[in-house]
Amino acid sequence: MALEDTANPVAGSPAADETIAADAALLSEQLRALRDRLFAPTSNKVLRTFTSGEAARLIGVSDGYLRQLSIAGEGPQPDTGPGGRRFYSLADINALRQHLAAQARLKGNHAKARSYVKWRDPRSEHLQVIAVTNFKGGSGKTTTSAHLAQHLALEGYRVLAVDLDPQASMSALFGYQPEIDLTGNDTLYGAIRYDEERRPLSQIIRRTYFDGLDIVPGNLELHEFEHTTPRMLADRQSGSGAGSGADDFFFARIQTALASVADDYDIVVIDCPPQLGFLTLSALCAATSVIVTVHPQMLDVASMSQFLYMTADLLSVVRSAGGTLNFDFLRYLITRYEPNDGPQTQIVGFLRSQFGERVLTAPMVKSTAISDAGLTKQTLYEVGRDNFTRTTYDRAMEALTAVNVEVEALLRTAWGRDGGREGSAA
């Protein structure tokens, strides 16, 4: 009697790897077709324009003052819609900021100029590198990273978003389909690898449709760092890696790569992978500030406890090896919060009692507006208010703005500026 073929029980059926590969190819093709349909004709995302009222709020002037500038022909001229309504692109808004700052400097009002153009002073204000991290997937890490990066760009800072997650969800939000749009060495791995194929980070960075916001996209290639680092450490111990770049500690590689482009940016936002590997450790060593996202469920809080224990142990080893760990701030952000959920409210209270001010005052509420925008690979800043019921949109935007403004205030405090947002009606 012949033995049963347990490896392939149905004669002629494809092996498991072949089935999974076929599913991946099918899904990728459908995602590409969806992108072509949503962002035709070039398949590139384009940021919406802003009304004059929105532009005025972003710049920090009154709508009437913005109208006077337009009538006088000063600065970039907006597009005009039906009824004479004015619409500004983010590039227009940033150009107006530069124009108003130049006028203020001519009058000797440098504080006013700084309120329009918020770029850091490299002589006294260091590059801010914010690592957004959690041990557990589904905590809102990517949503937080993407919206924070976009908020800061809308406020006029020069921002670099780094997708360090091999699943590349943030890259997808910014319009990149990793398996189609990226080839080899197109992720941060290309700038931190240990061999002669390493590239300057400046060659990997890509512009986005947000003026002032660039991205280092991610894909599965990032996994290579988790595989090559143990080999580098073994070679270093045996002495066989000398002269090949392996003498650089792994935890300093992201910091070194970011330093090479520091002059071009004010803030870097890193979306870390949902595991505590070499990539996450290297990102934490490069970070000047850390945000840990927390979903207020008991299992998630228990998981976070283990994450903190492991992080502390591993970082202490890194510090003993010469790594520097000087965070301007470490904050816990409550995400996907449902205020009417009694158990969640209790957990939030528990976290605040334990960690005090290290828990951000503003939580990010769970909202269908954010998830609905994500269906078309968009963020809440990209979709207009008209696409949702006003109460749903306003509630989500209010929560989102409160979180991002609080983080921005922490950044400004770390730079020695006042804790609030600059700008006043002109």
N, C-alpha and C positions, 0 to 999 in steps of 0.2 A: 504494500500500500504506500503510495507516494505521500510525502510530507506536504502539509498545506503551505502554500506560499503566503506567509503572513505579511511579508514586505509589500506585496502587490496582490491583494486578495481577489481583485477583479481583473481577469485577463484583458490586456489591451488598454486598461485605464491609465491615465497619466500619473506619474509619481507626484508626491505632495509638493516638492519644490517646483515642479513644472506647473502645477495648478496655481500655486501662489504667485509665480512669476507671470502667468497669464492674467490673473486677477489684477496684479499691479499695473501691467501694461494697459488693460482695459480701463481701469480707473484713471490712470494718467491721461489717456486719450480723451476721456470724457471731461476731465478737469480742463484740459487744453481747449476743448470745444466750448466749454462754459465761459472760459476767459475770453475767447475770441468773440463770443456773443455779447458779453457784458462790456468789453472794452474795445470794440471795433472802432475804426478800421486798423489801428496799429497794434492792438492787444496791449497797449500801455495804459496804466491807470493815470487819470488826470484829476487833480484836486479841484473841487468846486470853487466858484468865485464867492466873494463875500459882499454883502450889502454895505452901503456906506455906514450904517449904524454899527455893524459888526466890525468893519475896518477901523472906525473911530475908537471903539472900545479896545481893540487890540493895540492900537498905537498909543492910546492914552490921551486923546484929545476929544473935543466935542464934535458931533456930526456937523454942526454949523461951521466950525472952523475948517473942517475938511472940505465943505462945500466952497468956502471962500478960496481955499487953495486951488480947487478945480477951476473956479471961475477966473482966477488970476493967471491960470496956466502954469502954476508952480508945481514942480515935481511931476511924476508920471500921471498921465491922464487916464481915468477909468473908462471902461466900456459903458455905454449908455443903453439901457433897455427901454421898453415901452413906458411912456409917461415920464421919460427923463430920469428914470431911476439909475443910479450909478452902481457899478459892480467892480470890485477890485480883486485881482489875483493876489496870492500871497507874495509873489515877487514884487507887485506894485506896492504892497504894504511895506515890505522891507526897504524898497527904494524910498518911500516917503519917510520912513524912520531915518534913513541916512540923510535925506534932505533937511529934515527938521533938526537933526543933531548938528549938521554943518552950520545952520543958521544960528543955533544956540551957542556954538563955539565962537562964532564971529562976534557975538555979543558978550563973550566972556563968561557965559553961564554954562560951565562944564557939568554941573550937577544935572541941569536940564538935559544936556546932550546925552549924559549917561542914562537918563530915564527913557530916551528913545532908542538908543543902541546899547544893548545890555551886555555886549561882549566883555569877557573877562580881561583884566589887565594882566598880561603875562609876567609883569614885574612883581606883582603882589598877590595874584590870585591863581592858584594851581588848577590844572585840568581836573574837573570833577568826573570821577568814574563811578557810576552807580551800578552795582550788581544786584539784580532782582532774582531771588532764588527761593527754592523750596525743595525738599526731599521728595515730595509727593506730587504727582501730576494732577491736573484738574483744580489747582488752587487759584487760578486766575493770573498766573505769572506772566504769560505772554500778553494777555489783554492789558495788564498793568504796564508792562514794558512798552508796548506799542503806543498806548494812549499817553504815557508820560513823555516819551520821546516827541510825539506830535505836539503835545501841549507846549513843551519847551521851545519847539521850533516856531509855533504860532506866536509865542511871546517874544521872539526875536533873537534867541540864542542860536549859536552854531552847534548842531547836534550830530553825533555819530551813533547810530544804533548798531549793535553787534548781536547777531543771532548765533548763539553758541550751542543751541539745541539741534542735534542731528535731525530731529523731526521737522525742523524749519518752519514752524507755524508762523513766526513773526515775518519771515521772508514771504510767505504766502499772503499775509495781510498787506504787505507792501508791493504785491503784484508779481512776485517771482515764483515760478514753478520749478523747484530745485532740479528735478530730473531732466528738465527741458532747457532751462535758461542758464544752467551752470555746467561747466566742464571741470576738469581737474584743476586744483589749486585756486579755486574761486572763492574759497571760504577762509576763515581766519587760520585754518590749519596750514594754508599755503604760506603764511607769514610766521608760523611758530614751529614748523617741522624741523627735524634735526639734520636733514641731508642737504645736498647741494641744490636741490630744487626749490628751496625756500625763496619766496618773493618778497619785495617790499610791500608793506601794507597799503601804501598809497596806490599801488597798481591793482589792488583787489577791491578797494572801496568803490561803491557805485552811487550815483546820484539817485534821488527819489523824486517823485512828483510833488513833494513838499519842499519849497524853496528853503534852503538852509538846513536840510536834514538829509544826511547820507546814510548808507547802510553797508555793512559787511554781511552778506547773506550766508545762510547755512545750508548744509545738506548732509547726507550720510558720511561724507568724507571726514567729517569731524571725529568720527569714531576712531580714525587712524591714530589720533593723538593718545587715545587710551591704550592702544596696542603697542605703539612705538616707544612710549615713555618707559614702561618697565624694561624694555630691551636696552634703552639708553642708560638707565640706572644700573643695570647689570654690567654693561660695558664699562661704565664709569668706575664701578667697584673693582672690576678686574684690570682696569687701566687700558683696555683695548679701544676705548672710544676717544682717546686723545687726538686732538687735531681735526675732528670732524664736526665740531660745533657741539658735541655732546658734553663739553665741559660747562655749558650753561645750565644752571639749575632749571628744572621744568617749571617751577612756580614763578620764575621771573620772565618767562617768555612773552606772555600776553602784555605785561607791563612794559617790556622793552619795545614790543611792536606798537603799542599805543603811543609811547613816547616819541616815536618817529613821525607821528602826524599831529602831535599835540598843538602845534602852532595854528592849525586850521580849525580847531574846535574849542568850545567852552565846556561841553558836557558830553560824556559817553554813557549810553545806557546799554547794559549787557543783559540779555535774556539768557540766563544760565540753564543748562540741562537739568531735568528733574532727577538727578542722582549725584551722589557725592564722589565723583571721579577726579581724574587729573585735570580735566578741563575746568570743572567748578572750582577746585582748589587754586588753580592758576588765576582764574577770574577774581576770586576773593583776595588773592595777594596783590592783584593789580588795582583793586577797588579802593576808593577813598571813602565810600559810603555803601551801606548795604540795606536793602529792603527785603524782608522775609514775608511772603504772602501767606496768610493763614485763613483757611476756610473754617468757620466756627462750628465744627462738628467734633465730637469727642474723639473719634478715631483719627481725625486729622491732627488734632492737638497732641494726641499720644504719639503719632508719627513724627510730629515736629519736635517733640522731646528727644526722640532718638536721633533725629537729624542734628540737633544742637549738641548733643553729647559727642557724636561722631565728628562733627565739624571742629569742636573745641580740641578734641584729641589730635586730629590730623594737623590743625593749624599750629598747635603747640610744637609738633615735630618740625613743621616748616620754619617756625620762628627760631627753634634751636639750630636749624641749619643755616640761619642767616637771613631768612625772609622777614620783611617788615610788615606789620599789621597795625596800621594807624588809621582807624576809621574816624571821619568827621562825625558821622552818626550811624547808628544801627537802629532801625525801626521795624516794627511788626505792623503789617497792613491787613486789616480784616477785609476779606473779599467774599463776594457772592453772599452778602449779608441780607437776611430777611428780617426786618425790624419787628414784624408781627409774630415771629417764631419764638416762643417762650424759651425753649432749650438753647437756641442760638444766643439769645440775649443774655442768658445766664453764663454761657461760656465766654462771651465778650466781657462781661463784668468780671469774671474770674481772671481773664488775661490781663485786664487793666489793673486789677488788684495786685497781681504778681509783678508786672513789668512797668507799671506806672506810665511815665511820659514816653517810654520806648514803644508804646502802642500808639500809632497815629490817631489823632482825635477823630478824623473823618474816616468812616468805613466806606468801602465800595459796595453799594447795594446790588443785589441781584436784579437784573433788568432784562426784559424781553427786547428792549430797544437795542442793547449791545449784541445780544445773540442774533436778532434779526439782521442787523447790519453785517454780522459775520457770515451770514449765508451767502452774501455776494462779495466776501473777502474785503469788507470795508470796516472802518472804525466809526465811532459816533461822531468824530470831528469831520468825517468825509460826507456823511449823509445829511441831507437837509431836514429841518424840522417838519416839513410838509409830508415826509414819508411815514410819520407815526402820529398817533393821537398825541395832542400837545402835552397832556399831563404825563404820559409815559416818557416822552422825550425829555421834558423839562426836569422830571424827577431824576432820570439817569444822568443828564448833563450836570445838574446841580451837585450830585454826589461825586461825579468824576472830576469836576472842577475843584471841589473842596479838597479832594485827595491831592491832586496835582499842585494846587496852590500851596498846600501845606509842605509838600516836598520841595517846591521851589523856594519857599521861605527858609528851609533848612540849608539849602545850597547857598543862598545869599548870606545867611549867617556864617557859614563856614568860610566864605570869602571876606567876612568882616563888613559886609554891607548891612543896611537895616533889614529887619525881618520881613517887611511887607513888600508888596509889588510896587514898583516905581511907576510913575506916570500920573498926570492930572489933566483935567480938562483945560484946553487952551482957550 
